[in-house]
Amino acid sequence: MMNPSQNRIPILLRQFPIRCRYHLQRRHFKTTRHANTSTATYDRLNPSPEDYSRSIFADNCNVVVQAGSGGHGCVSFLREKFIPEGPPNGGDGGTGGNIYIQAVAGETSLHKIARRGVVRAGRGKNGQGKSKGGQRGEDILIQVPVGTIVREISRFDPVAIEEQEADSEEEGRNTMVWQKNKWLLAPSAMPSEFTDTSFPALPRPRRSTTASMQPRAPISLDLSKSMNEPILLAAGAVGGLGNPRFATKSIPRPKFATKGDRGMRLELAFELKLLADLGFVGLPNAGKSTLLRALSGSRPRVGDWAFTTLQPNIGTVILDNNKGRPVIESFNSDGTRRTNFTIADIPGLVPDAHLDRGLGLDFLRHIERARVLAFVVDLSKGDAVETLNTLKFELHEFEKLKEIELNEFSEQRLVNWRAGGTPVRDSANDASPLEPLSTNPISSKPWFVIANKADMDGTENNFSKLKNYVDEEWGATTIPVSAIRAEGTNRIPQHTASLLN
């Protein structure tokens, strides 16, 4: 009799040419694909409008943070042979999960936390019999970029409300009545026991041991450095008490326990104080996205029309790849070697942007979060000196508007203070507007000029006028480049690193 494995041999022989043909076609597809992608040197700098990577970026967001609620206490009794009515042995409920925040290096955007909207820590588990306490709720760690500002918009703290009620109505807490949101009866309890049972006085509101590590309200954090250990934002609520906690001589076998407290809810505003080390400022279609492609591995959308960039694109320029000597020597403020710096391709500016035209004030707020500014001027379109003056005028007008906004907010804040020094926004559900984020003035930032499209015919005179004007009036540097040919772009990282130092 033939072995069943031998029956497969003719089938495999018939399939062998098909499999070989499949692998040959797959190998041919790979070689042709790589051959097509490695054609010209400037294909990456002058791609089709469909050849780009979508940038998921967010530099500010509002997030609701919910600490974990406590688990309920357990109503349980000892059950053993020859012990018909054992003593109570219900465990306490577990503490709710905490919420932490940590600033880490390498993150450049808040989109991960912005798309969640609501961050909830785990609820504590309920207590169990045999005096088993409930398990703690799961903690949540929020990681944000370095340079993030965290500010509190509103908060709801049930424990704080109970503490206020306990201080004002101390006698009312001793009434031995059923409270649905506080007491938990045994499942075998009869309906009449809800009204007939004598409940003891409720214990005073409690907080977990980690609650003392929370920042003082209202929360205002400046996460300007990379953190090795996270900061506690909201501590979880404590769990309820099991029925052994209420055993007395008069009530040796209590059939009730307490429920866990509800967790604290915070509404927080996250905002990036520093968007990037270098920010490109220019009119629409000046070549900023192409310049970002030439300097970094980022792939923003490039097209021959205005406003191809609708939100900032972030690219990283490598200064030290750890394969020998660094390309450019640069050091941070703490003396450590800088291995890279980030570039922000900011959407194009139009005249009267300070009046909220075009992308308006949103665009201008991106500019003030860059450490160094680079004005990208198109030499092939109009007078380069006039273009530079237009850009600087818009930034100057925006700075004046921001000062007016800060003054108006300061006056409003003085009016809203109550007698005795208690601010209005300390109430639980008040969501008054936050103070505008204070950053370094735009006029105090170092800057230089990038004269793009210098390879086109007839741009020599325009560049000469621009360079002479910048040297005489401002004493700044002007760098001629051709972004689409990647010519002269190597001077930009060198000059940027010198300004960052």
C-alpha positions in Angstrom: 0.0 0.0 0.0 1.3 3.5 -0.9 2.3 5.8 1.8 -0.1 8.9 2.0 2.9 11.2 1.9 4.0 9.8 -1.4 0.6 10.8 -3.0 1.6 14.5 -2.5 4.8 14.2 -4.6 3.0 14.5 -8.1 1.0 17.4 -6.8 4.1 19.3 -5.6 5.8 18.6 -8.9 2.9 20.1 -10.8 2.8 23.2 -8.5 6.6 23.7 -8.6 6.6 25.7 -11.9 3.8 27.9 -10.7 5.6 28.7 -7.4 8.8 29.5 -9.2 7.0 31.8 -11.6 5.4 33.6 -8.6 8.7 34.2 -6.9 10.3 35.4 -10.1 7.5 37.9 -10.7 7.7 39.1 -7.1 11.5 39.6 -7.5 11.0 41.4 -10.8 8.5 43.7 -9.1 10.9 44.6 -6.3 13.8 45.4 -8.6 11.7 47.5 -10.9 10.1 49.3 -8.0 13.6 50.2 -6.5 14.8 51.2 -9.9 11.9 53.6 -10.4 12.3 55.2 -7.0 16.0 55.9 -7.4 15.9 57.8 -10.7 16.8 61.4 -10.3 18.4 63.1 -7.4 15.8 65.8 -7.1 12.6 63.6 -7.3 12.2 63.8 -3.5 12.5 67.6 -3.5 10.1 68.0 -6.4 7.5 65.3 -6.0 4.0 65.0 -7.3 1.3 66.6 -5.1 0.1 63.2 -4.0 3.6 62.1 -2.7 3.5 63.3 0.9 3.1 61.9 4.4 0.1 63.2 6.4 1.3 65.2 9.4 -0.6 64.4 12.6 0.2 67.4 14.7 -1.4 69.2 17.6 0.2 72.0 19.7 -2.7 72.6 22.1 -5.7 70.7 23.3 -8.2 70.4 26.2 -8.4 67.0 27.9 -10.7 65.8 30.7 -8.8 63.7 33.3 -10.8 61.4 35.5 -9.1 59.7 38.5 -10.2 56.2 39.4 -13.2 55.8 41.8 -12.8 53.5 44.8 -14.2 50.0 45.0 -17.1 49.2 47.3 -16.7 47.5 50.7 -17.9 43.9 51.1 -20.6 42.5 53.3 -19.5 39.0 54.2 -19.5 36.6 57.3 -17.4 33.7 58.3 -18.9 30.4 57.2 -17.4 27.3 58.8 -18.7 24.0 60.2 -20.2 24.3 63.7 -20.3 28.1 63.4 -23.8 29.0 62.4 -23.4 32.8 62.7 -19.8 33.7 62.1 -18.3 37.1 62.6 -18.1 39.7 59.7 -15.1 39.3 57.4 -15.8 41.6 54.4 -12.8 43.3 52.9 -12.4 47.0 52.1 -12.7 48.3 48.5 -9.6 49.0 46.5 -8.3 52.5 45.9 -8.8 54.0 42.4 -6.0 54.5 39.9 -3.9 57.6 39.8 -3.1 59.7 36.8 0.5 60.9 36.2 2.2 63.1 33.7 5.7 63.0 32.4 7.7 65.2 29.9 9.9 63.0 27.7 12.4 63.8 25.1 11.6 62.8 21.5 7.9 63.7 21.6 7.1 66.7 19.4 3.3 66.8 19.3 0.2 66.6 21.6 -1.8 64.6 19.1 -1.7 61.4 21.1 -3.4 62.9 24.1 -5.6 65.2 22.0 -7.3 62.4 20.1 -8.3 60.7 23.4 -10.3 63.6 24.8 -11.0 61.8 28.1 -8.4 60.0 30.1 -9.8 57.7 32.8 -7.8 55.7 35.4 -9.0 52.3 36.5 -11.6 51.9 39.1 -10.7 50.0 42.3 -12.0 46.5 42.7 -14.7 45.7 45.3 -13.7 44.0 48.6 -14.2 40.3 49.0 -14.9 37.8 51.7 -12.3 36.4 54.1 -11.1 40.0 54.7 -9.7 40.3 51.2 -9.2 43.9 50.2 -10.0 45.0 46.6 -7.3 45.5 44.1 -6.1 49.0 43.2 -7.2 50.5 40.0 -4.9 50.8 37.0 -2.7 53.9 36.9 -2.5 56.0 33.8 0.7 57.8 32.6 0.4 60.7 30.2 3.6 61.5 28.3 3.9 64.9 26.7 6.8 66.7 24.8 9.3 68.8 26.7 8.1 72.4 26.9 4.4 71.6 27.6 2.4 73.9 29.7 -0.4 72.3 31.7 -3.1 74.5 33.2 -6.4 73.8 35.0 -9.7 74.9 33.5 -12.1 73.4 36.0 -12.3 70.7 38.5 -14.9 68.5 40.3 -13.7 67.0 43.6 -16.4 65.0 45.4 -14.3 64.5 48.5 -13.7 68.3 48.8 -17.5 68.9 48.6 -18.1 66.3 51.3 -15.4 67.9 53.5 -17.2 71.3 53.2 -20.5 69.6 54.1 -18.9 67.9 57.0 -17.6 71.1 58.4 -20.8 73.0 57.9 -23.3 70.3 58.9 -21.5 68.2 61.5 -24.7 67.2 63.3 -26.5 66.2 60.1 -23.9 63.5 59.4 -24.8 61.7 62.6 -28.3 60.9 61.6 -28.8 57.2 61.4 -30.7 57.1 58.1 -30.2 55.3 54.8 -28.2 57.1 52.2 -28.2 55.4 48.8 -25.0 56.9 47.6 -23.1 55.9 50.8 -24.4 52.7 52.2 -24.4 49.2 50.7 -26.6 46.5 52.2 -26.2 42.8 51.9 -27.9 41.2 48.9 -30.1 39.1 51.2 -31.4 42.2 53.0 -35.2 42.7 53.0 -36.7 46.0 51.7 -37.8 46.8 55.2 -34.2 46.8 56.5 -33.5 49.8 54.4 -35.6 51.9 56.7 -35.5 49.9 59.9 -31.7 49.4 60.1 -29.9 51.7 62.4 -26.9 53.0 60.5 -23.9 54.4 62.4 -22.5 57.9 61.7 -20.7 58.1 58.4 -16.9 58.3 58.7 -15.3 61.6 57.7 -14.2 62.0 54.1 -10.9 60.3 53.4 -8.2 60.7 50.9 -5.5 58.3 49.7 -2.0 58.6 51.0 -0.7 59.7 47.6 -3.1 62.7 47.5 -0.6 64.8 49.3 1.7 64.6 46.3 -0.8 66.4 44.0 0.0 69.9 42.9 -1.9 72.7 44.6 -5.1 73.9 42.9 -5.4 75.4 40.4 -2.9 73.3 38.5 -0.2 75.2 36.5 2.8 73.2 35.4 5.7 74.2 33.2 7.3 71.0 32.0 10.4 72.6 30.5 12.8 69.7 31.2 12.9 66.0 30.5 11.7 64.1 33.6 13.0 60.9 35.1 10.0 60.5 37.4 6.4 61.5 36.6 4.3 64.0 38.5 1.0 63.0 40.1 -1.9 64.9 38.5 -5.0 63.3 40.2 -5.0 60.7 43.0 -7.5 57.9 43.0 -10.4 57.9 45.4 -10.3 55.6 48.4 -12.5 52.5 48.6 -15.4 51.8 50.8 -15.2 50.1 54.2 -16.2 46.4 54.8 -18.7 45.4 57.4 -16.1 44.5 60.1 -15.4 48.2 60.4 -18.9 48.8 61.9 -19.1 45.8 64.3 -20.0 46.9 67.8 -21.4 45.3 70.9 -24.9 46.3 69.9 -24.5 45.3 66.2 -22.1 42.3 66.2 -23.0 41.2 62.7 -23.6 44.4 60.6 -25.2 43.8 57.2 -24.0 46.9 55.6 -20.8 48.5 54.2 -19.9 51.8 52.5 -19.5 52.5 48.9 -16.2 53.8 47.4 -15.8 57.5 46.8 -16.0 58.9 43.3 -12.8 60.0 41.6 -11.7 63.6 40.9 -12.4 65.1 37.5 -10.2 67.7 36.0 -10.4 69.6 32.7 -6.8 70.6 31.7 -5.4 72.7 28.9 -2.2 71.4 27.3 -0.2 73.8 25.2 3.3 73.6 23.7 5.5 76.5 24.8 8.2 75.6 22.3 7.1 74.3 19.0 10.6 73.8 17.4 14.1 75.1 17.5 13.8 76.7 14.1 10.7 78.1 12.5 10.2 79.0 8.8 8.3 82.2 8.2 7.3 83.3 4.7 4.6 84.0 2.3 2.6 81.2 0.7 4.5 79.2 -2.0 7.9 80.5 -1.0 9.4 77.0 -0.9 9.3 76.3 2.9 8.0 72.8 2.5 10.7 72.0 -0.2 13.3 73.4 2.1 12.1 71.2 5.0 12.4 68.1 2.7 16.0 69.1 1.7 17.1 69.5 5.4 15.3 66.6 7.1 13.6 63.3 6.4 10.1 64.9 6.7 7.8 64.6 3.7 5.4 67.6 3.7 3.1 68.2 0.8 4.6 70.2 -2.0 2.6 71.9 -4.8 2.6 74.9 -7.0 -0.3 76.6 -5.3 -0.8 78.7 -2.1 -1.5 77.1 1.3 -0.3 73.6 0.6 0.6 73.6 4.3 -2.4 74.0 6.6 -0.7 73.0 9.8 2.9 73.0 11.0 5.1 70.1 9.8 8.0 69.1 12.0 11.3 67.8 10.7 14.5 66.8 12.5 18.0 67.7 11.4 20.6 65.2 12.6 23.8 66.8 13.9 25.4 63.7 15.4 24.5 60.2 14.1 26.9 58.5 16.6 29.0 57.1 13.8 32.1 59.2 14.3 32.7 62.9 14.6 29.5 64.9 14.7 28.6 66.8 11.6 28.1 70.0 13.5 29.3 70.8 17.0 26.5 72.2 19.2 25.7 72.1 22.9 22.6 72.5 25.0 22.2 75.0 27.8 23.2 72.3 30.4 26.4 71.5 28.6 25.3 68.2 26.9 26.0 67.7 23.3 23.1 68.5 21.0 22.5 65.6 18.6 19.7 67.2 16.6 17.3 70.1 16.3 13.8 70.4 15.0 12.4 72.6 12.2 8.8 73.8 11.9 7.4 74.4 8.5 4.7 77.0 9.5 1.8 77.7 7.1 2.2 80.7 4.9 1.5 84.3 6.0 -0.6 86.7 4.0 -0.7 90.5 4.4 -2.9 91.7 7.3 -2.6 88.3 9.0 -2.7 90.1 12.3 -6.3 91.0 11.4 -7.1 87.3 11.3 -6.9 87.0 7.5 -5.7 83.8 5.9 -4.8 81.4 8.6 -4.4 84.6 10.8 -3.7 84.5 14.5 -3.4 80.7 14.7 -0.4 80.9 12.3 1.2 83.8 14.3 0.9 81.9 17.5 2.9 79.1 16.0 5.7 81.5 15.2 6.2 82.7 18.8 6.8 79.1 19.9 10.0 78.8 17.7 13.4 79.5 19.3 15.0 80.9 16.2 13.2 82.4 13.2 14.2 82.0 9.5 12.5 84.4 7.1 12.1 82.5 3.8 12.0 85.0 0.9 11.3 84.1 -2.7 13.7 85.9 -5.0 11.7 85.2 -8.1 8.6 87.1 -7.0 8.6 90.8 -6.4 10.9 92.9 -4.3 12.6 90.8 -1.7 13.2 93.8 0.6 9.5 94.6 0.6 8.6 91.0 1.2 10.9 90.9 4.3 9.4 94.1 5.6 5.9 92.7 5.2 6.8 89.7 7.2 8.4 91.7 10.0 5.5 94.2 10.1 2.9 91.4 10.6 5.0 89.9 13.5 5.3 93.4 15.1 1.5 94.0 14.9 0.8 90.6 16.3 3.1 91.4 19.3 1.2 94.6 19.9 -2.2 92.7 19.8 -0.9 90.2 22.3 0.1 92.9 24.8 -3.4 94.4 24.5 -4.9 90.9 25.2 -2.7 90.4 28.3 -3.7 93.9 29.6 -7.4 93.2 29.1 -7.1 89.8 30.9 -5.2 91.4 33.8 -8.0 94.0 34.3 -10.7 91.3 34.1 -8.8 89.2 36.7 -8.6 92.1 39.1 -12.4 92.8 38.8 -13.3 89.1 39.4 -11.6 88.9 42.7 -13.8 88.6 45.8 -13.2 90.4 49.1 -10.8 88.5 51.2 -8.6 87.3 48.4 -10.7 84.3 47.2 -10.8 84.0 43.4 -14.0 83.2 41.5 -12.4 80.4 39.4 -11.7 78.3 42.5 -15.3 77.0 42.4 -15.9 73.5 41.3 -17.6 74.0 38.0 -16.3 77.4 37.0 -14.6 77.3 33.6 -13.3 80.9 33.2 -10.9 81.6 30.4 -7.2 81.0 31.0 -4.6 83.6 30.9 -2.8 83.8 27.5 0.4 81.8 27.4 3.4 84.0 28.1 6.4 83.3 25.8 9.5 85.2 24.8 8.6 88.2 22.6 9.1 87.7 18.9 11.3 90.8 18.7 13.8 89.2 21.1 14.2 86.0 19.1 17.4 85.6 16.9 16.6 85.4 13.2 18.2 85.3 9.8 17.0 85.3 6.2 16.9 82.5 3.7 16.8 83.7 0.1 15.2 80.8 -1.8 15.2 80.1 -5.6 18.6 81.8 -6.0 19.3 79.5 -9.0 16.7 81.2 -11.2 17.7 83.7 -13.8 17.4 87.4 -13.0 17.5 87.0 -9.2 21.1 88.4 -8.7 20.1 92.0 -8.3 17.2 91.1 -6.0 19.5 89.1 -3.8 22.1 91.9 -3.7 19.6 94.5 -2.6 18.2 92.1 0.1 21.7 91.2 1.4 22.8 94.8 1.6 19.6 95.9 3.3 19.8 93.1 5.9 23.4 93.8 6.6 23.0 97.6 7.0 19.7 97.8 8.8 19.7 94.7 11.0 23.2 93.1 10.9 21.7 89.7 10.3 22.8 86.9 8.0 21.3 86.2 4.5 21.8 82.7 3.1 21.1 82.1 -0.7 19.8 78.6 -1.4 18.0 76.6 -4.0 15.7 74.3 -2.1 14.6 72.3 -5.1 18.3 71.5 -6.0 19.4 71.2 -2.4 22.2 73.8 -3.1 23.5 76.0 -0.3 21.2 74.3 2.3 24.2 73.0 4.3 24.8 76.5 5.7 21.4 76.6 7.4 22.1 73.9 10.0 25.5 75.4 10.7 24.1 78.9 11.3 21.1 77.6 13.3 23.4 75.6 15.6 25.5 78.7 16.2 22.4 80.7 17.2 21.1 77.9 19.4 24.5 77.8 21.2 
